[in-house]
Amino acid sequence: MPEMRAFVRAIREVMHDRRAATAVEYGFILALIVIAMMVSLMSVANQTTSMWGNVTNKVQAASTQS
């Protein structure tokens, strides 16, 4: 049972500690930055895939003309 009391005491300390709230806020900010990076990278990936598909089509068209 002493472990349980120590656990409850630790939870109470975390709930009253302002640093925990700050850490959570920084975690949310970091999560938003990561989501923004993923969205922008997906957009760049789509454009790059489209570009390489265009190059492939032009190369195939040029090779059939020869």
Secondary structure, DSSP 8 states (H G I E B T S, - for coil): -HHHHHHHHHHHHHHH-HHHHHHHHHHHHHHHHHHHHHHHHHHHHHHHHHHHHHHHHHHHHHHHH-
